[in-house]
C-alpha cells in the first residue's frame, strides 16, 4: 500500500542513523589517537582505543536518547570486534553466528524491535476484552506465543499473526500449521489493519507513534489497539490491564472519522 510505504522506510533510516553514529565515534577517536601515537612513535594500544571508541559511541547514543539496547550495542560493538580478532577462529564461525542472530533478531536491527514473547497470562487478560467472533491481528507475532493460548481460550475468534524475522516465523508456522490461525510472513507496516476489530503488539517504544497513526487510518472507529508494555505517547488509554508478569496492557479505542 502506497500510504504505508513512508512508514516502512523509517527502520532503514534508523539503521543508517545508528551506523553513522558508530562511524562518527570511530572517526573521532582515531583522529585524536593518530597524532598522539605518531608523535611518540609508539605502538598503538588497540585495546584502549577500542574501549574508548565504545565509550564515546555509548555516550553519543545516550545523548541522542537512543533506546537502551542500542546504547549497549554501541558500547560493545568495537571492543567485541577487537576481542574476537584476538582468537584464531575461522571466519565461518563469525558468519554463522551473525546469520543466526539475523534470523532471530532481524527486526531489532532493522526496526528497533527486539523479540518479546507474550505468554499465556496475556491471553487470559485479553479473553474477556475481545468481542465475540471478532478478528485480531498480532503484529510482530514472534513464536505465536499469544495466538496459540488465545485460540484455545476463545475458539470463536478469527486470529492472525504477521512476523518478519525468519526463524521465529518458521517456528510459529510449525506451531500453528494445524490450527485455524492465519500465520503470515511479512512486514506489518505493509499489512492492512482494516479487516480486524483488534490489533495487538508487543514491540518497543520506537514504532508506537507511527503504528498508532497507521491504526487510526486503517481500522474502523471503535476498534481496539492493544500494546503490551509500551504506551502510545500523548494518547489516552481506554483501559489499563495488568498482566501476571507485571507488564501493563494499554488498550486504545480507535477514534471516529479516522483521526489520530
C-alpha positions in Angstrom: 0.0 0.0 0.0 1.4 3.3 -1.0 0.3 5.2 2.1 2.3 3.0 4.4 5.5 3.0 2.3 6.9 6.1 4.0 6.4 4.5 7.4 8.1 1.3 6.3 11.2 3.3 5.3 11.6 4.5 8.9 13.5 1.4 10.1 16.0 1.8 7.3 16.6 5.4 8.1 17.1 4.4 11.8 19.7 1.8 10.9 21.6 4.3 8.8 21.5 6.7 11.7 22.9 4.0 14.1 25.7 3.2 11.6 26.5 6.8 11.2 26.7 7.3 14.9 29.1 4.4 15.3 31.2 5.6 12.4 31.4 9.1 13.9 32.7 7.7 17.2 35.4 5.6 15.3 36.5 8.7 13.3 36.6 10.9 16.3 38.7 8.6 18.5 41.1 7.7 15.6 41.5 11.3 14.7 42.6 12.1 18.2 44.7 9.0 18.7 46.7 9.2 15.5 48.7 12.3 16.3 49.5 11.1 19.8 50.9 7.7 18.7 52.6 9.3 15.7 54.4 11.9 17.7 55.5 9.4 20.3 56.4 6.8 17.7 54.9 4.2 19.9 52.9 1.1 19.2 49.1 1.6 19.2 47.3 0.3 22.3 44.4 -1.2 20.3 42.6 -2.5 23.4 42.5 1.0 24.9 41.5 2.6 21.6 38.6 0.2 21.1 37.4 0.6 24.7 37.4 4.4 24.3 35.6 4.1 21.0 32.9 2.1 22.6 32.6 4.6 25.4 32.3 7.5 23.0 29.7 5.7 20.9 27.7 4.9 24.1 27.8 8.5 25.2 26.7 9.7 21.8 23.8 7.2 21.8 22.8 8.2 25.3 22.9 11.9 24.4 20.8 11.1 21.4 18.3 9.3 23.6 18.6 6.1 21.7 16.8 3.0 23.2 18.8 1.3 25.9 19.6 -1.8 23.7 21.2 0.5 21.0 23.3 2.2 23.8 24.6 -1.3 24.8 25.3 -2.2 21.2 27.2 1.0 20.6 29.2 0.4 23.8 30.2 -3.2 23.0 30.4 -3.3 19.2 34.0 -2.1 18.6 35.5 -3.7 21.8 33.9 -7.1 21.0 35.1 -6.8 17.4 38.7 -6.3 18.6 38.3 -9.1 21.2 37.1 -11.5 18.5 40.1 -10.7 16.4 42.5 -11.9 19.2 41.4 -15.5 18.8 42.4 -17.9 16.0 38.8 -18.6 14.9 37.6 -19.4 11.4 35.6 -16.5 9.9 32.9 -19.1 9.1 32.1 -19.2 12.8 31.5 -15.4 12.9 29.4 -15.6 9.7 27.4 -18.4 11.2 26.8 -16.5 14.5 25.8 -13.4 12.5 23.4 -15.3 10.3 21.8 -16.9 13.4 21.4 -13.6 15.1 19.9 -12.1 11.9 17.4 -14.9 11.6 16.2 -14.4 15.1 16.6 -10.7 15.8 16.2 -9.2 12.3 13.6 -6.7 13.5 15.9 -5.5 16.3 18.4 -4.4 13.7 16.1 -3.0 11.0 13.3 -1.6 13.1 14.5 -1.3 16.8 12.1 -4.1 17.7 13.5 -6.9 19.9 11.9 -10.3 20.2 9.5 -10.3 23.1 7.2 -13.2 23.9 3.7 -12.5 25.3 2.7 -15.7 27.1 -0.5 -17.3 28.4 -1.2 -14.7 31.0 -1.7 -12.0 28.4 -4.1 -14.2 26.5 -6.1 -14.6 29.8 -6.3 -10.8 30.2 -7.4 -10.3 26.6 -10.0 -13.1 26.8 -12.9 -11.0 28.2 -12.0 -7.9 26.3 -12.5 -9.1 22.8 -15.9 -9.1 21.1 -17.5 -12.4 20.1 -16.4 -13.8 16.7 -14.2 -10.7 16.1 -10.8 -10.7 14.3 -7.5 -10.0 16.0 -4.1 -9.4 14.4 -0.9 -9.8 16.3 1.8 -7.7 14.6 5.3 -9.0 15.3 3.8 -12.2 16.4 7.0 -13.9 17.3 6.5 -17.7 18.0 2.7 -17.4 18.2 3.1 -17.3 22.0 -0.1 -15.2 22.3 -2.2 -16.6 19.4 -2.0 -20.2 20.4 -3.2 -19.9 24.0 -5.8 -17.3 22.9 -7.1 -19.6 20.3 -7.7 -22.2 23.0 -9.4 -19.8 25.3 -11.5 -18.1 22.6 -12.1 -20.5 19.7 -14.7 -18.1 18.3 -12.1 -15.5 17.4 -10.5 -15.2 14.0 -6.8 -14.8 14.8 -4.0 -13.8 12.5 -0.3 -13.1 13.1 2.4 -11.5 10.9 6.1 -11.9 11.6 9.2 -10.7 9.7 12.1 -12.5 11.4 12.8 -15.7 9.6 13.5 -18.2 12.4 10.6 -17.0 14.7 8.3 -17.1 11.7 9.3 -20.7 10.9 8.8 -21.8 14.5 5.4 -20.0 14.6 4.4 -21.6 11.3 5.2 -25.1 12.6 3.3 -24.5 15.8 0.2 -23.1 14.0 0.0 -25.1 10.8 -2.7 -27.4 12.2 -4.7 -24.6 13.7 -7.2 -22.1 12.2 -4.7 -19.3 13.0 -3.8 -17.2 9.9 0.0 -17.2 10.1 1.7 -14.8 7.7 5.2 -13.8 6.7 5.8 -10.1 6.0 6.3 -6.5 7.1 3.4 -5.4 9.3 3.8 -1.9 8.0 2.6 -3.1 4.6 -0.1 -5.3 6.1 -3.6 -3.6 6.2 -5.2 -3.4 9.6 -8.6 -2.8 8.1 -10.0 -6.3 8.3 -9.5 -6.5 12.1 -11.5 -5.4 15.1 -8.4 -5.6 17.3 -4.7 -5.2 16.7 -2.2 -6.4 19.4 1.5 -5.6 19.6 4.5 -6.2 21.9 7.2 -4.3 20.2 9.2 -1.3 21.6 8.8 2.4 22.2 10.3 3.3 18.8 7.4 2.3 16.4 4.5 3.2 18.7 3.7 6.8 17.3 3.7 5.7 13.7 1.9 2.4 14.4 -0.9 4.3 16.2 -1.3 6.6 13.1 -1.4 3.6 10.9 -4.1 2.0 13.1 -6.2 5.2 13.1 -6.0 5.4 9.3 -6.9 1.9 8.5 -9.1 0.5 11.4 -12.8 1.2 11.9 -13.9 3.6 14.5 -14.4 1.8 17.8 -11.8 -0.9 17.1 -9.2 -1.8 19.7 -5.4 -1.1 19.5 -3.6 -3.0 22.3 0.0 -2.6 23.2 1.9 -4.7 25.7 4.2 -2.7 28.0 4.8 0.3 25.6 2.2 3.1 25.5 1.4 5.4 22.6 2.9 8.8 23.6 0.4 11.5 24.3 -2.7 9.3 23.7 -5.1 8.5 26.5 -5.9 4.8 27.0 -9.4 3.4 27.4 -8.3 0.6 29.7 -5.1 -0.5 31.6 -4.8 -4.2 32.2 -2.1 -5.6 34.5 -0.7 -9.0 33.4 0.6 -11.6 35.8 4.1 -10.9 34.7 3.8 -7.3 35.9 3.6 -5.8 32.4 0.8 -3.4 31.5 -1.6 -3.8 28.6 -2.5 -0.4 27.1 -5.9 -0.6 25.4 -6.8 2.2 23.0 -10.1 2.8 21.2 -9.8 4.0 17.6 -11.5 7.4 17.4 -14.2 8.4 14.9 -13.5 9.8 11.4 -10.1 8.1 11.4 -8.3 11.0 13.1 -5.5 10.3 15.5 
